[in-house]
């Protein structure tokens, strides 16, 4: 099993689990201090719940993208487009990691700095070891 494959499987699982967390927030789970800067304790206000629902969909799509990279799902992109999208996702997770690292919420930092950091490292490993084709 290659390093890129292991990293992609990790990204599939991690982004899927974070999508489930965002879905739980969207459905009213009282964990607002773990998201969106921790400004809202308990159940998120409507606009943040909608944002969490949108985030869940985006993260599910990202999870599906990783599954297509390793051949578990058919890809809508050619090999070069997949490589460019991996660079874009790496940039996205750099921003995600930075946002979590600088969050004013201690709960959010404690929960999501390790997760977003691990996803970022996995993305870098995919970039280094992924072979086009």
Buried (B, 14 or more C-beta within 10 A) or exposed (E): EEEBBBBBBBBBEBBBEBBEBBBBBBEEBEBBBBBBBBBBEEBBEEEBBEBBBEBBBBBBEBBBBBBBBBEEBEBEEEEEEBBEBBEEBBEBBBEBBEBBEEBEBEBBBEBBBEBBBBBBBBBBBBBEBBEEE
